[in-house]
Amino acid sequence: MKRKKISYFKFFALSITIIILIFMAGCSGASPISPINLLPGFITVEGDYSGFYNFPKEFFESSTLAPEDVVKVTDRIYLLVKELVGGDAPFSFAKGEYEEDVYGMSSPEGFVLGEFASPANNKGHHSWDVIAHEIGHSFWWWSNFFYTLAVPGPFLQESTSVLTAQYVYERIKQDPNNFNLPQDAIASLDAVYTEEREYQKSRYEQYINLGKPYSQDESGPNYAILTSQALNYKWFLIGDDYGWEKFQRFYKGFSTDLKDDFTFWQDGVSDIEETTYMIAALNVAFNQDFRQEFIEINFPIDDDLYNEIHLVILEYID
């Protein structure tokens, strides 16, 4: 079979042309976060700390925001999640990837979204809460001690990611200039998070109306998710009353530095141990005693373990 000859001169000329075009685009002031169309029908857009890679064009065309404004929001989400956890990060850039059949999930490099999370299915809004939630998982799992306490059940594992997403929104709204995000983006965030908060409130009310069925058992009636959602809304109210910034201290209460100070986890973590640890860390973080409030919604506490945990976390944080 005859080999096709390659014109290296033509290849060299084409390369030079591409380099000149890139240089001209830079000189003309083209935005560094302008969408890049690498594959037909797909779009990639990069910000400083986040990006979306090979998403269907329709995913962005159904949005109320331009792609370059979307990554301004996800950049801020990444930075605020990093703020929550005290600056440590499992990755320095949140890479968004597309898988049609998923809603949202974490990845080693960032987050994955599917068609159900597209603006077309969310009244024209990007699923900001889902993005922050999935990034949040990776940042909480970054603490080996938290992972030991929380995985595999939903009680702390899911509730802390919901908390992370709400923390991001509250911090954006607290900032006098909303971190200079476009007003259309703020309106989109408002719409998404208002709906999310109402949902968590409704789940809390359902938990109360069902007789406060605290559970981490995912079999049978499976009130485990409902219990974690009741916890979410309780945290929201505490953040409103005492300051959302204190959740940074709450995260610190799960530091891997503390793991060797305790032995209770070595034979597995029971439901009451997990709940007790959470309440002790929360009380230290906010310099309050919320035990009675949690007892009233049927959350169990081991008093002896609580006293041990509270003292150790207090000495570590303060």
Residue frames as qw, qx, qy, qz and C-alpha x, y, z in Angstrom:
[[0.000, 0.888, 0.459, 0.000, 0.00, 0.00, 0.00],
 [0.397, 0.500, -0.022, 0.769, 1.31, 3.41, -0.96],
 [0.348, -0.533, -0.450, 0.627, 1.92, 5.80, 1.89],
 [0.145, 0.917, 0.294, 0.228, 0.43, 9.25, 1.64],
 [0.516, 0.211, -0.188, 0.808, 3.09, 11.92, 1.65],
 [0.286, -0.826, -0.386, 0.294, 2.86, 14.62, 4.33],
 [0.352, 0.704, 0.016, 0.617, 3.68, 18.18, 3.36],
 [0.559, -0.434, -0.394, 0.587, 5.72, 19.37, 6.33],
 [0.158, 0.115, 0.077, 0.978, 5.83, 22.86, 4.86],
 [0.386, -0.492, -0.437, -0.646, 2.04, 23.04, 4.88],
 [0.660, -0.522, -0.518, 0.156, 1.96, 21.68, 8.44],
 [0.468, -0.200, -0.217, 0.833, 4.53, 24.27, 9.55],
 [0.033, -0.265, -0.229, -0.936, 2.64, 27.09, 7.84],
 [0.522, -0.557, -0.520, -0.383, -0.61, 26.02, 9.48],
 [0.636, -0.436, -0.454, 0.445, 1.04, 25.92, 12.91],
 [0.290, -0.036, -0.060, 0.954, 2.44, 29.42, 12.46],
 [0.243, -0.417, -0.398, -0.780, -0.99, 30.67, 11.37],
 [0.611, -0.575, -0.541, -0.062, -2.64, 29.22, 14.50],
 [0.550, -0.322, -0.312, 0.704, 0.00, 30.80, 16.74],
 [0.099, 0.144, 0.130, 0.976, -0.52, 34.20, 15.07],
 [0.413, -0.516, -0.489, -0.569, -4.31, 33.94, 15.48],
 [0.637, -0.533, -0.498, 0.250, -3.94, 33.10, 19.16],
 [0.421, -0.170, -0.144, 0.879, -1.57, 36.04, 19.62],
 [0.087, -0.308, -0.302, -0.898, -3.95, 38.38, 17.80],
 [0.525, -0.588, -0.555, -0.265, -6.85, 37.20, 19.98],
 [0.593, -0.453, -0.384, 0.544, -4.80, 37.96, 23.08],
 [0.259, -0.029, 0.041, 0.964, -3.87, 41.42, 21.80],
 [0.224, -0.415, -0.447, -0.760, -7.47, 42.21, 20.93],
 [0.279, -0.236, 0.499, -0.786, -8.48, 41.73, 24.56],
 [0.682, -0.162, -0.593, -0.396, -10.53, 38.55, 24.10],
 [0.651, -0.550, 0.277, -0.444, -11.87, 37.28, 27.41],
 [0.089, 0.408, -0.904, 0.092, -9.76, 34.51, 28.97],
 [0.364, 0.118, 0.857, -0.345, -13.01, 32.76, 29.91],
 [0.573, 0.333, -0.254, -0.705, -14.69, 32.91, 26.52],
 [0.894, 0.047, 0.394, -0.209, -16.31, 29.59, 25.58],
 [0.003, -0.493, 0.784, 0.379, -14.13, 27.19, 23.66],
 [0.882, 0.240, 0.111, -0.391, -15.76, 24.87, 21.13],
 [0.203, -0.506, 0.815, 0.197, -13.39, 21.92, 20.87],
 [0.216, 0.147, 0.951, 0.166, -15.93, 19.36, 19.69],
 [0.256, -0.228, -0.471, -0.813, -18.90, 19.94, 17.40],
 [0.580, -0.508, -0.498, -0.398, -22.02, 20.47, 19.48],
 [0.700, -0.489, -0.390, 0.344, -20.11, 20.81, 22.75],
 [0.046, 0.884, -0.119, 0.450, -18.75, 23.69, 24.77],
 [0.714, -0.251, -0.368, 0.540, -15.88, 24.12, 27.21],
 [0.029, -0.870, 0.015, -0.492, -15.55, 27.22, 29.36],
 [0.703, -0.139, -0.438, 0.543, -12.84, 27.91, 31.94],
 [0.240, -0.945, -0.020, -0.223, -12.59, 30.39, 34.77],
 [0.087, 0.727, -0.589, 0.341, -9.76, 30.96, 37.22],
 [0.286, -0.314, 0.817, -0.389, -10.75, 28.22, 39.66],
 [0.608, 0.240, 0.708, -0.267, -13.40, 26.21, 37.84],
 [0.245, 0.340, -0.565, -0.711, -14.48, 25.08, 34.40],
 [0.797, 0.253, 0.414, -0.360, -17.00, 23.07, 32.42],
 [0.088, -0.441, 0.773, 0.447, -15.58, 20.60, 29.92],
 [0.161, -0.007, -0.865, -0.475, -17.34, 19.18, 26.87],
 [0.316, 0.386, 0.660, -0.562, -20.87, 20.05, 27.93],
 [0.319, 0.538, 0.688, 0.369, -23.59, 19.93, 25.27],
 [0.091, 0.210, 0.115, 0.967, -24.20, 23.41, 23.86],
 [0.423, -0.562, -0.508, -0.496, -27.87, 23.07, 24.80],
 [0.586, -0.450, -0.524, 0.423, -26.84, 22.87, 28.46],
 [0.283, -0.304, -0.126, 0.901, -25.65, 26.48, 28.34],
 [0.073, -0.242, -0.461, -0.851, -28.07, 27.76, 25.71],
 [0.434, -0.598, -0.626, -0.248, -30.97, 27.05, 28.08],
 [0.478, -0.382, -0.438, 0.658, -29.38, 29.18, 30.82],
 [0.007, -0.963, -0.270, 0.011, -30.32, 32.71, 31.85],
 [0.333, -0.830, 0.302, 0.331, -26.56, 33.49, 32.04],
 [0.591, 0.694, -0.410, -0.036, -23.74, 33.64, 29.53],
 [0.926, -0.034, -0.301, 0.227, -21.12, 30.89, 30.01],
 [0.429, 0.403, -0.368, 0.721, -18.48, 33.40, 31.12],
 [0.389, -0.522, 0.225, -0.725, -20.79, 34.56, 33.92],
 [0.926, -0.246, -0.218, -0.187, -21.49, 30.98, 34.95],
 [0.799, 0.074, -0.375, 0.463, -17.83, 30.32, 35.71],
 [0.014, 0.531, -0.307, 0.790, -17.61, 33.55, 37.68],
 [0.727, -0.446, 0.078, -0.517, -20.17, 32.01, 40.01],
 [0.975, -0.094, -0.191, 0.067, -18.50, 28.59, 40.15],
 [0.488, 0.433, -0.408, 0.639, -15.14, 30.25, 40.79],
 [0.287, -0.517, 0.320, -0.740, -16.68, 31.95, 43.81],
 [0.912, -0.273, -0.089, -0.292, -18.31, 28.69, 44.92],
 [0.847, 0.154, -0.367, 0.353, -14.91, 27.00, 44.88],
 [0.248, 0.460, -0.391, 0.758, -13.26, 29.83, 46.83],
 [0.515, -0.474, 0.195, -0.687, -15.99, 29.94, 49.48],
 [0.962, -0.173, -0.195, -0.080, -15.94, 26.18, 50.00],
 [0.680, 0.271, -0.387, 0.560, -12.18, 26.51, 50.42],
 [0.117, -0.536, 0.295, -0.783, -12.79, 29.32, 52.93],
 [0.803, -0.403, -0.061, -0.434, -15.18, 27.12, 54.91],
 [0.967, -0.127, -0.162, 0.149, -12.57, 24.42, 55.36],
 [0.517, -0.784, 0.173, 0.295, -9.76, 26.76, 56.29],
 [0.174, 0.810, -0.448, -0.337, -7.84, 26.82, 53.01],
 [0.369, -0.239, 0.879, 0.186, -6.96, 23.16, 52.55],
 [0.688, 0.443, -0.059, -0.572, -8.18, 21.69, 49.28],
 [0.792, -0.012, 0.600, 0.117, -8.17, 18.31, 47.55],
 [0.579, 0.410, 0.436, 0.553, -7.80, 20.12, 44.20],
 [0.213, -0.399, -0.019, 0.892, -6.80, 23.62, 43.10],
 [0.307, 0.163, -0.388, -0.853, -9.31, 23.80, 40.25],
 [0.567, 0.214, 0.679, -0.415, -12.87, 22.45, 40.18],
 [0.108, 0.167, -0.749, -0.632, -13.33, 20.59, 36.91],
 [0.643, 0.250, 0.401, -0.602, -16.93, 20.13, 35.81],
 [0.005, 0.136, -0.891, -0.433, -17.74, 17.17, 33.59],
 [0.651, 0.112, -0.035, -0.750, -20.93, 16.00, 31.92],
 [0.007, 0.014, 0.997, 0.082, -22.59, 12.59, 32.20],
 [0.382, -0.238, -0.420, -0.788, -26.10, 12.59, 30.85],
 [0.641, -0.363, -0.640, -0.222, -27.64, 10.04, 33.19],
 [0.445, -0.278, -0.583, 0.621, -26.45, 11.44, 36.52],
 [0.139, -0.932, -0.319, -0.097, -28.00, 14.33, 38.43],
 [0.061, 0.873, -0.388, 0.288, -24.87, 15.39, 40.26],
 [0.929, -0.306, -0.087, 0.190, -21.90, 13.65, 41.81],
 [0.293, -0.851, 0.379, 0.218, -18.40, 14.34, 43.06],
 [0.875, 0.415, -0.143, 0.202, -15.26, 13.47, 41.18],
 [0.756, -0.302, -0.072, 0.576, -11.56, 13.40, 42.12],
 [0.381, 0.122, 0.159, 0.903, -11.14, 16.68, 40.23],
 [0.184, -0.042, 0.013, -0.982, -14.41, 18.50, 40.91],
 [0.529, 0.266, 0.547, -0.592, -18.00, 17.69, 40.01],
 [0.054, 0.107, 0.853, 0.508, -20.13, 15.88, 37.45],
 [0.443, 0.325, 0.300, -0.780, -23.52, 17.09, 36.23],
 [0.259, 0.221, 0.883, 0.323, -26.12, 15.43, 34.05],
 [0.065, -0.402, -0.535, -0.741, -29.19, 16.44, 32.11],
 [0.392, -0.698, -0.599, -0.002, -31.43, 16.62, 35.18],
 [0.422, -0.612, -0.175, 0.646, -29.18, 19.40, 36.54],
 [0.335, 0.242, 0.379, 0.828, -29.29, 21.42, 33.34],
 [0.127, 0.196, 0.175, -0.956, -30.91, 24.87, 33.27],
 [0.412, -0.090, -0.595, -0.684, -33.54, 23.51, 30.87],
 [0.575, -0.364, -0.730, -0.057, -34.85, 21.38, 33.73],
 [0.426, -0.454, -0.485, 0.614, -34.43, 24.06, 36.40],
 [0.080, 0.916, 0.365, -0.150, -36.34, 27.09, 35.12],
 [0.460, 0.827, -0.074, 0.315, -33.31, 28.42, 33.26],
 [0.325, -0.841, 0.398, -0.170, -31.02, 28.33, 36.29],
 [0.535, 0.371, -0.736, 0.186, -27.84, 26.38, 36.77],
 [0.809, -0.472, -0.346, -0.057, -27.94, 23.96, 39.70],
 [0.114, 0.729, -0.449, 0.503, -25.68, 26.07, 41.91],
 [0.666, -0.500, 0.394, -0.388, -26.63, 24.15, 45.04],
 [0.994, 0.083, 0.069, 0.022, -25.79, 20.83, 43.40],
 [0.606, 0.612, -0.304, 0.407, -22.40, 22.10, 42.22],
 [0.152, -0.675, 0.483, -0.537, -21.52, 23.43, 45.69],
 [0.873, -0.290, 0.242, -0.307, -22.87, 20.25, 47.28],
 [0.963, 0.219, -0.060, 0.147, -20.70, 17.97, 45.16],
 [0.389, 0.638, -0.406, 0.527, -17.57, 20.09, 45.64],
 [0.479, -0.620, 0.350, -0.513, -18.41, 20.10, 49.34],
 [0.989, -0.133, 0.007, -0.070, -18.30, 16.31, 49.51],
 [0.783, 0.378, -0.258, 0.421, -14.70, 16.28, 48.33],
 [0.078, 0.650, -0.372, 0.658, -13.64, 18.95, 50.80],
 [0.700, -0.494, 0.276, -0.436, -15.27, 17.24, 53.80],
 [0.997, 0.025, -0.042, 0.058, -13.90, 13.85, 52.78],
 [0.454, 0.677, -0.397, 0.421, -10.47, 15.52, 52.70],
 [0.351, -0.555, 0.573, -0.489, -10.51, 15.09, 56.50],
 [0.450, 0.105, -0.886, -0.033, -9.73, 11.46, 57.19],
 [0.045, 0.106, 0.781, -0.614, -11.37, 11.76, 60.61],
 [0.533, 0.254, 0.110, -0.800, -14.61, 13.14, 59.16],
 [0.597, 0.235, -0.645, -0.415, -14.59, 10.32, 56.61],
 [0.253, 0.038, -0.927, 0.273, -14.20, 7.79, 59.43],
 [0.208, 0.209, 0.609, -0.736, -17.10, 9.30, 61.37],
 [0.476, 0.397, 0.081, -0.780, -19.50, 9.96, 58.51],
 [0.549, 0.334, -0.601, -0.474, -19.12, 7.37, 55.76],
 [0.115, 0.186, 0.698, 0.681, -21.08, 5.48, 54.50],
 [0.029, 0.654, 0.732, -0.187, -24.36, 6.77, 55.97],
 [0.189, 0.680, 0.340, 0.622, -26.15, 9.97, 54.91],
 [0.407, -0.799, -0.384, 0.221, -26.44, 11.56, 58.38],
 [0.300, -0.760, 0.151, 0.556, -23.28, 13.68, 58.31],
 [0.482, -0.022, 0.602, 0.636, -22.07, 12.82, 54.84],
 [0.174, 0.604, 0.591, 0.505, -25.05, 14.36, 53.04],
 [0.223, -0.901, -0.355, 0.111, -26.01, 17.00, 55.59],
 [0.434, -0.605, 0.153, 0.650, -22.57, 18.64, 55.60],
 [0.331, 0.120, 0.563, 0.748, -22.64, 18.98, 51.82],
 [0.042, -0.785, -0.547, -0.287, -26.08, 20.60, 51.96],
 [0.404, -0.818, -0.140, 0.384, -24.68, 22.87, 54.68],
 [0.482, -0.246, 0.351, 0.764, -21.70, 23.72, 52.46],
 [0.198, 0.479, 0.583, 0.626, -23.96, 24.77, 49.60],
 [0.216, -0.880, -0.410, -0.101, -26.04, 26.98, 51.88],
 [0.530, -0.617, 0.024, 0.582, -22.90, 28.46, 53.45],
 [0.413, 0.096, 0.434, 0.795, -21.73, 29.53, 49.99],
 [0.006, -0.693, -0.519, -0.501, -24.99, 31.34, 49.30],
 [0.418, -0.847, -0.291, 0.150, -25.15, 33.02, 52.71],
 [0.543, -0.429, 0.150, 0.707, -21.59, 34.29, 52.33],
 [0.282, 0.321, 0.479, 0.767, -22.33, 35.72, 48.89],
 [0.181, -0.792, -0.469, -0.346, -25.39, 37.53, 50.24],
 [0.543, -0.730, -0.186, 0.372, -23.47, 38.83, 53.26],
 [0.522, -0.094, 0.209, 0.822, -20.77, 40.43, 51.16],
 [0.130, 0.659, 0.197, -0.714, -21.62, 44.12, 50.50],
 [0.335, 0.550, -0.421, -0.640, -20.85, 43.75, 46.80],
 [0.931, 0.153, 0.241, -0.227, -21.80, 40.08, 46.43],
 [0.649, -0.302, 0.536, 0.446, -18.16, 39.47, 45.48],
 [0.159, 0.540, -0.363, -0.743, -18.81, 41.53, 42.32],
 [0.322, 0.208, 0.897, 0.220, -20.89, 38.80, 40.73],
 [0.138, -0.187, -0.460, -0.857, -23.27, 39.95, 37.96],
 [0.447, -0.005, 0.381, -0.809, -26.74, 40.91, 39.17],
 [0.781, 0.123, -0.366, -0.490, -28.33, 38.33, 36.87],
 [0.544, 0.155, -0.798, 0.208, -26.20, 35.71, 38.59],
 [0.095, -0.075, 0.650, -0.751, -27.34, 36.91, 42.02],
 [0.660, 0.062, 0.028, -0.748, -30.96, 36.71, 40.89],
 [0.760, 0.154, -0.597, -0.207, -30.34, 33.14, 39.70],
 [0.312, 0.140, -0.803, 0.488, -28.69, 32.20, 43.00],
 [0.364, -0.055, 0.405, -0.837, -31.63, 33.72, 44.89],
 [0.767, 0.078, -0.234, -0.593, -34.12, 31.66, 42.92],
 [0.692, 0.152, -0.705, 0.036, -32.24, 28.38, 43.39],
 [0.269, 0.102, -0.746, 0.601, -31.46, 28.79, 47.07],
 [0.476, -0.101, 0.238, -0.841, -34.89, 30.10, 48.04],
 [0.839, 0.035, -0.346, -0.418, -36.38, 26.93, 46.60],
 [0.611, 0.172, -0.722, 0.274, -33.73, 24.75, 48.25],
 [0.023, -0.173, 0.615, -0.769, -34.26, 26.31, 51.67],
 [0.667, -0.064, 0.062, -0.739, -38.02, 25.89, 51.42],
 [0.813, 0.099, -0.549, -0.168, -37.48, 22.25, 50.55],
 [0.415, 0.150, -0.743, 0.503, -35.24, 21.67, 53.59],
 [0.310, -0.141, 0.402, -0.850, -37.79, 23.45, 55.78],
 [0.789, -0.016, -0.202, -0.580, -40.58, 21.23, 54.47],
 [0.729, 0.112, -0.667, 0.101, -38.52, 18.13, 55.25],
 [0.109, 0.169, -0.655, 0.728, -37.85, 19.38, 58.79],
 [0.545, -0.079, 0.189, -0.813, -41.57, 19.94, 59.28],
 [0.829, 0.052, -0.452, -0.324, -42.30, 16.48, 57.93],
 [0.482, 0.169, -0.755, 0.411, -39.79, 15.01, 60.41],
 [0.182, -0.109, 0.524, -0.825, -41.57, 16.79, 63.27],
 [0.687, 0.014, -0.050, -0.724, -45.05, 15.79, 62.06],
 [0.786, 0.107, -0.593, -0.137, -44.04, 12.13, 61.78],
 [0.807, -0.584, -0.069, -0.059, -43.10, 12.10, 65.46],
 [0.073, -0.850, 0.520, -0.026, -39.37, 12.93, 65.12],
 [0.995, 0.001, 0.095, -0.013, -38.28, 9.50, 63.82],
 [0.062, -0.800, 0.584, 0.119, -34.52, 9.92, 64.29],
 [0.941, 0.036, 0.331, 0.058, -32.78, 7.15, 62.39],
 [0.056, 0.687, -0.601, -0.405, -29.63, 6.33, 60.53],
 [0.540, 0.050, 0.839, 0.053, -31.02, 3.01, 59.37],
 [0.278, 0.365, -0.436, -0.775, -31.44, 3.01, 55.59],
 [0.156, -0.142, -0.949, -0.233, -33.54, -0.17, 55.60],
 [0.031, -0.547, -0.782, 0.297, -37.24, -0.53, 56.35],
 [0.122, 0.902, 0.387, -0.143, -39.05, 2.83, 56.53],
 [0.609, 0.210, 0.112, 0.757, -35.68, 4.53, 55.87],
 [0.135, -0.965, -0.223, 0.004, -35.90, 7.78, 57.80],
 [0.691, -0.284, 0.081, 0.660, -32.13, 8.27, 57.50],
 [0.309, 0.366, 0.298, 0.826, -32.32, 10.90, 54.76],
 [0.273, -0.801, -0.359, -0.394, -35.21, 12.67, 56.47],
 [0.659, -0.660, -0.152, 0.327, -33.20, 12.80, 59.71],
 [0.563, -0.086, 0.166, 0.805, -30.22, 14.32, 57.91],
 [0.090, 0.558, 0.376, 0.734, -32.52, 16.90, 56.30],
 [0.467, -0.824, -0.313, -0.071, -33.99, 17.81, 59.68],
 [0.661, -0.447, 0.012, 0.603, -30.42, 18.37, 60.80],
 [0.395, 0.325, 0.313, 0.800, -29.82, 20.58, 57.74],
 [0.137, -0.766, -0.329, -0.534, -32.62, 22.95, 58.60],
 [0.632, -0.723, -0.185, 0.208, -31.61, 23.05, 62.25],
 [0.618, -0.167, 0.139, 0.756, -28.12, 24.14, 61.12],
 [0.191, 0.560, 0.359, 0.722, -29.65, 26.79, 58.86],
 [0.375, -0.850, -0.285, -0.238, -31.50, 28.32, 61.79],
 [0.698, -0.560, -0.025, 0.446, -28.36, 28.25, 63.94],
 [0.519, 0.136, 0.254, 0.805, -26.36, 29.96, 61.18],
 [0.027, -0.733, -0.361, -0.576, -29.04, 32.63, 60.86],
 [0.521, -0.824, -0.203, -0.091, -29.09, 33.31, 64.60],
 [0.675, -0.652, 0.161, 0.305, -25.42, 33.05, 65.51],
 [0.088, 0.814, -0.433, -0.378, -23.44, 33.70, 62.32],
 [0.934, 0.351, -0.019, -0.065, -22.67, 31.56, 59.30],
 [0.351, 0.739, -0.538, 0.202, -18.95, 32.28, 59.54],
 [0.504, -0.507, 0.624, -0.315, -18.79, 30.09, 62.68],
 [0.969, 0.160, 0.127, -0.136, -19.27, 27.01, 60.54],
 [0.508, 0.664, -0.510, 0.204, -15.59, 27.39, 59.68],
 [0.245, -0.495, 0.710, -0.436, -14.90, 26.45, 63.30],
 [0.871, 0.007, 0.316, -0.376, -17.37, 23.59, 63.01],
 [0.837, 0.476, -0.269, 0.000, -15.41, 22.12, 60.10],
 [0.199, 0.643, -0.646, 0.360, -12.21, 22.46, 62.11],
 [0.630, -0.359, 0.515, -0.457, -13.79, 20.30, 64.80],
 [0.966, 0.163, 0.172, -0.108, -13.50, 17.34, 62.42],
 [0.250, 0.799, -0.545, -0.052, -9.80, 17.82, 61.74],
 [0.900, 0.127, -0.408, 0.090, -7.73, 14.69, 61.27],
 [0.188, 0.517, -0.572, 0.608, -5.41, 16.17, 63.91],
 [0.552, -0.358, 0.376, -0.653, -8.04, 15.15, 66.48],
 [0.846, 0.047, -0.439, -0.298, -8.41, 11.53, 65.42],
 [0.617, 0.138, -0.690, 0.353, -5.74, 10.10, 67.71],
 [0.160, -0.293, 0.474, -0.815, -7.23, 11.92, 70.71],
 [0.751, -0.059, 0.214, -0.623, -10.18, 9.51, 70.66],
 [0.105, -0.200, 0.970, 0.090, -10.64, 5.75, 70.67],
 [0.581, 0.281, 0.546, -0.534, -14.43, 5.41, 70.35],
 [0.630, 0.572, -0.206, -0.484, -14.24, 5.19, 66.55],
 [0.010, 0.502, -0.851, -0.156, -11.80, 2.27, 66.49],
 [0.270, 0.120, 0.953, -0.062, -14.49, -0.42, 66.74],
 [0.031, 0.503, 0.693, 0.515, -16.85, 1.38, 64.39],
 [0.085, -0.035, 0.200, -0.975, -18.94, 4.50, 64.92],
 [0.040, 0.501, 0.854, -0.132, -22.43, 4.03, 66.33],
 [0.021, 0.734, 0.453, 0.506, -25.34, 6.36, 65.59],
 [0.435, -0.872, -0.215, 0.066, -25.23, 7.91, 69.06],
 [0.629, -0.388, 0.156, 0.655, -21.47, 8.44, 68.83],
 [0.353, 0.342, 0.423, 0.761, -21.78, 10.20, 65.48],
 [0.168, -0.822, -0.396, -0.373, -24.61, 12.40, 66.73],
 [0.585, -0.742, -0.129, 0.299, -22.84, 13.17, 69.99],
 [0.580, -0.147, 0.220, 0.770, -19.66, 14.17, 68.18],
 [0.185, 0.563, 0.430, 0.681, -21.56, 16.48, 65.83],
 [0.329, -0.870, -0.314, -0.191, -23.33, 18.27, 68.68],
 [0.646, -0.586, -0.003, 0.489, -20.11, 18.68, 70.68],
 [0.487, 0.077, 0.322, 0.808, -18.32, 20.15, 67.65],
 [0.001, 0.709, 0.444, 0.548, -21.27, 22.44, 66.95],
 [0.474, -0.839, -0.258, 0.073, -21.38, 23.71, 70.53],
 [0.604, -0.401, 0.124, 0.677, -17.67, 24.50, 70.54],
 [0.369, 0.330, 0.427, 0.757, -17.90, 26.22, 67.16],
 [0.129, -0.701, -0.358, -0.603, -20.72, 28.51, 68.23],
 [0.140, 0.160, -0.583, 0.784, -19.83, 28.78, 71.92],
 [0.624, -0.208, 0.000, -0.753, -23.37, 27.68, 72.77],
 [0.223, -0.064, 0.953, -0.196, -25.07, 24.64, 74.25],
 [0.554, 0.101, -0.359, -0.744, -27.62, 23.25, 71.79],
 [0.067, 0.056, -0.992, 0.087, -28.02, 19.89, 73.51],
 [0.331, 0.341, 0.676, -0.564, -31.54, 20.47, 74.77],
 [0.503, 0.502, -0.147, -0.687, -32.70, 21.66, 71.35],
 [0.413, 0.311, -0.800, -0.304, -31.45, 18.43, 69.78],
 [0.079, 0.075, 0.935, -0.336, -32.87, 16.28, 72.56],
 [0.445, 0.398, 0.376, -0.709, -36.25, 17.89, 71.85],
 [0.669, 0.467, -0.295, -0.498, -36.10, 16.63, 68.26],
 [0.970, -0.093, 0.182, -0.129, -35.08, 13.15, 69.44],
 [0.591, 0.613, -0.479, 0.213, -31.36, 13.24, 68.62],
 [0.872, -0.439, -0.175, 0.128, -29.54, 10.93, 71.08],
 [0.162, 0.804, -0.435, 0.372, -26.53, 12.14, 73.10],
 [0.831, -0.211, -0.406, 0.316, -24.07, 10.15, 75.20],
 [0.254, -0.959, 0.021, -0.122, -23.31, 12.59, 78.03],
 [0.711, -0.535, 0.309, 0.335, -20.00, 11.04, 79.09],
 [0.663, 0.236, 0.410, 0.580, -18.72, 10.90, 75.53],
 [0.157, 0.900, 0.240, 0.328, -19.99, 14.43, 74.92],
 [0.420, -0.893, 0.124, 0.103, -17.94, 15.79, 77.83],
 [0.724, -0.269, 0.420, 0.476, -14.82, 14.05, 76.58],
 [0.527, 0.489, 0.443, 0.536, -15.25, 15.24, 72.99],
 [0.008, -0.963, -0.204, -0.176, -16.21, 18.79, 73.90],
 [0.515, -0.782, 0.202, 0.286, -13.09, 19.30, 76.04],
 [0.665, -0.097, 0.485, 0.560, -10.71, 18.01, 73.37],
 [0.381, 0.650, 0.443, 0.487, -12.28, 20.03, 70.53],
 [0.183, -0.974, -0.134, -0.015, -12.41, 23.16, 72.69],
 [0.560, -0.634, 0.313, 0.431, -8.70, 22.94, 73.46],
 [0.599, 0.136, 0.543, 0.573, -7.92, 22.36, 69.78],
 [0.243, 0.749, 0.438, 0.433, -10.04, 25.17, 68.32],
 [0.203, -0.960, -0.070, -0.178, -9.55, 27.81, 71.00]]
